[in-house]
Amino acid sequence: MEAKYRVLLYYKFVPIENHEQLAAEHLKFCKEIGVLGRILIAPEGINGTLSGTFEQTEAYMNHLRSDEHFKDIEFKIDIVEQQPFHKIFVRPKEELVTFRLEDDVKPYEMTGKHLSPEEFYTALKEQDVIVIDGRTDYEYDIGHFHNAVRPPLTSFREFPDWIRSEFGDKKDKKILTYCTGGIRCEKLTAFMVKEGFIDVYQLDGGIVKYGKDDKVKGALWEGLCYVFDERITVPINHTDEGNMIVGKCYHCNEPCQRYINCANMNCNLQHICCDKCLVEHKHTCSKECEKSEHKKKEYMELLERMEQEQVQTAS
C-alpha cells in the first residue's frame, strides 16, 4: 500500500502572549486545511503531533513558520500508510510539560547541553555516565537505551522529587537524558541545571530523530518506542541488532511488544499483552475488569476474532 500521510512531531519553547487567543486561531486554521492531531499552546511555547496529506502538512509547516515565534521550528516527519488521528485538538494550557513548580524553569533561558545523535551514541558508551530516561515507566517498558535508568513514575510532574531523591548526591556526574521528541528533556535538564547539576546533556530531537540518523541508525536502542497516536509503537533501531524484544506481558511475563487497553471502559489501563493472554483474560487487565459489563465494543469484536483464529489454528 502506498504511503499517503505524513506525521509531524514538533515543539518550540518561546514566550507567547495571549496563548488562548492563538490556540483558537490555530484550531480554526487546522480545520480549514484538514490536518488532524493534538496541539498544545502555552505561555511557554507550542507542542504538537499532527498528520495529514503531503499538501496539508506542507501548508501547516509553512503557516507555522510564517509566525515570528516559530520561524526556526524543527519538524520531525514520519511517512505512514494510514491516518493515525481521527480528530484535531488545539488546547491552551498553562504548561507544555507539566511540572507545577512554584518557581518554574524556562527552557528558552537555560537547559542542558544538546548532543547530536552521533555525539549521544558516543557518550552512551562512556564509563561512569548516568543515562536517565525522561519518560514514564510504561514508555520505558516497551523500549529504552541500553543501561538507561527506569523512572518508576507514571506522570512527568513526579520527576523533580525523584531526581532530588535518587540523584541529589550525583550532581558532579555526567548525566545523559532522552525522551521521545526532545521536549520533556528541555524542561527536565533545565530543572537539573537549576538544581546545581553541572554536567547535564540531552539527546537533541529525542529518540525519534536518533532513529532516523543515517550514521547511528538507532544503535544501542532496545525494543520499540512508544508514541502518542494510534501506531502506539514505532521501531527505532535499524541495525542488525534491531529486533530485540524487551517488553513483557502484563499477565504471563513472556516477551511481548504490543500494548492494548483494558476493555473495561471504567479502567482502560494500557498494558503489554500477548495474544494468548489477550484471549484468556478477555482483553482486560484483571479478574475484576473481566466481570465488568462496561466493555468497549471494538475490543470485544477483536477478542471474538482472535478466539476464532485460535480455535482454527488448534484444529
N, C-alpha and C positions, 0 to 999 in steps of 0.2 A: 504494500500500500504506500502511495506517495505521501510524503510528509506535507501537511497543509498549514500547520500552525507554528508559531514561534512563542516561546515563553520568555518573558523579560523579568529579570531579578535585579533590583537596584535600590540604592539608598543614598542619601546625602544629608549630613549634619550641617545645618546652616540656620542662623536665626531667621524666623519667619514671624512677621506681624500679621494679625488678623487671619490666623490659620483656619478658623472656622469658615470664614468667607472664601478662602482659597479652596478649601475642601468642597464646598458647594459648587463653585465654578468648575472645579476639576471633574466632579461627578457628571455635571452637565456635558462637558466635552467628551468624556469617556463614552457616555451613552450615545452621543452623536456619531462617533466613529465606530462604535460597536465592539470595543475591547472588553474583556471580562477579567475578573480577578479581585485582589484585595489590596487596597492602598491606605496607608495611614499618613496623616499630615498633622504635625505638632509644632509648637513654638520652636522646637529644636531641629526640625527638618522634615524629610519625607522618606518613606519606605514602602516599596511595593513589589508585588509579584502579579503580573498580568499576562494575558495571552490573546492572540488574535492572528489574523492572516498576515502575510508579509506586508501588504499595503497598510493594514490597520496599525501594525506595530511601528512601521516606519513613520506614519503620521503622528503617532503618540510620541515617539522619541524626538521628532523634530519640534513638536509643540512644547514638550517639557524643556528642551534645551533653549528654546526661544525666551524663556524666563531667566532673567539675570541671576536668580538664585541657583539655578540648576544647569547653567550653560556648560559646565565641565563634568556633568554627572556621567558615571560609567554604568553601562548596561551589560549584564551577563546574559547571553542568549542561548536558549536550547531550541532545537528543532524537534517537533513532536507530530505524531500522526493524528492524534485526536485532541479535541478541545478539553483541557484539564479543569476548566472552570465552567460554571453554569450561570453565574451572576456577576455583577460588578458592585463592589462596595468601596466607597471612599469615605473614610471616617476621620473626623477631627479627634485628636487625642491629646492628653496633657504631656505624654512622653512617647517617643517611638519605641524605646526599650525601657520597660518599667522597673525602676529601682525604688522609687518612692523614698528617696533620701531627703532629709531636711535641707541639706546643702548639696544639691545635685551637681554632678560633674557635667562638663560641657566638652564633648569630643572635638568640637571645632576650635577649642582653645588649647587642649592638651590631650594626648593619647599615647599609647605605646608605639614603639618603632615598627614600621611596616616592613615585612620581609616578602620578597617575590617568591613564587613557588619554588624556584631553584634554590634561593637562599634558605627558605624554610626547610626544604629537603635536606640540605647540608647540615643545618642546625639540629634537625631531628636525630642525626647520627652522632652528635657530640656526647661526650661523657658528662655526667653530673648536670644535665639540663632537665628542668621540670617542664612537662608538657601538660597543659590544662585544657580539657575540653570545655569550651564556653557555652555548651548547650545543656539540655536537661537529660535526666537519666534514660528515658525511653529512646531518645535520639541516639545516645551513646550505644545503647544495647544492640542496635542493628548494624552499627559500623563506627569505626574510630581509627585514629592513628595509633600505630604500634607504640605501646608503653605509655599511652596517654592516661592521665588520672580521670577516673569516672566521677562526675559530680553526683552525689546522692540527693539530687534536688529535682523537684517537679515544676518549679517556676523560676524565672530568671531573678525575681526580686529577692530570692534566698541567697544569691551569690555573695553579697557583701559580708554577711555574717559568716558564711562558710570560708571565704578567703581569709578573713581575720583569724578564725579559729584554727584552720588547717595549715595556713602558710604564713601566719604573722611572724614566725621566727625564722623565715627564709627570705627576708627582704633583700639580702645580698646575692641571692642565687639568680642564675639566668633562667627566665621563665618564658616559655612559648605558649601562646594561646591561639585557638582557632574556633571558628563556628561556620555555619552553613554558607552565608554570603558575605560575612565580614562585619555586619552591623553590630552584633552583640559584643564582639571583641573591641570595637571602638569604645564602647562605654565601660566594658569590663577593665580594659587596660588603663583607661583614664582614671577609673576609681583606684586601681592599684598604684598608679603613679602618685596620685593624691595621698595615698596611704603611706607612701615612703618606699615602695619597691623601686629599686634603682636600675634593674636590667630586664625590662619587660618588652616583649615583642608580640606582634600579631601577624597572622597569615593574611596578606593583602588579597582582598577579593574572596576570602574564605575557601571552603572545601570545593565549591563549585568551580571556581577559577583554577584551583590546583589540579582538578581532574581534567581540565581542558588544555593544560600546558603541554606543548609538543615535546619538550625535553623531559619533564618529570613523569608525565603520563599517569599521574595518580599513585606513584610508587610509595610504599610504606603505609598505604591506607588499607585497612582490613574491613571487609564486609561492604555494606551499601550505605548510602547517605539518605537520611530522612529529609523529605521536602514537604512543604505545606500546601500541596494540591492533590488532585486525585491520583497522581502517579504514586504517591506515598514514599517510594524509594527510587533512587537512581544509582547506577554504577559510577564509581569514581576511579578505581584502579584499572588501568588499561594495559598493564604489563602482563607478562606471562603468569604472574602470581595473583592475578586479579579476581579469581573465583572463590576466595576464602569465605566461608560462612561463619560468622561469629555470633549471630543471634541464636537464641534457644527458645524452644516452645514454652509458653507460659504454663502449660499443663504437664507435659512429659519431660521437658528439659532436653529434648533431642534437638540437634542443629536445625535451624529453620530461619528463613529471612523474609517472611511475609507477615505484615501487620493486618489485623482485622479489628473491627469494632464490635463490642458485645451487642448482640441483637436486642437485648433488653433496652428499650428506649429511655428508661429511668437510670440506666448505668452508662452505656455507650463507651465503656472502657476500651481504649485502644491497646492491643496486646499482640505479641508474636504468637502465631498458632499454626501448627502443621495441619495437613489435610485430614489425617486420621483423627486428631483431637477436635478439629472443627466439627466433624460429623458426630463424634462421640459425645461432645459437650454441647451439641445443638447450637453452635455459633455463639456461645455465651462464655463468660469468664468464671462462672461459679454455679454451684447447685441452686443457690437462691435465684440467680438470674434465669436458670433453666425453667424454673417454675413460674416465671413472670408471664402474664397474659398480654403485656405491652411490648410486642416484638415488631421490629421493622419488617415490612412485607418483603422488600427486596432481599434481605438477608435470609429469610425463610425460603424464598424461591431458590436462592443459591444453594442452601442446605439440601433442599429436595433434589436438585440436580446432582449434587455430589454424592448423596446417598444412593441414587440410581446408578451412577458411574461405578461406585464401589461394589455394588451388587453384581453389575455386569462383568467387572474385572474378576471378581471371585468365582463367577460361574464359567 
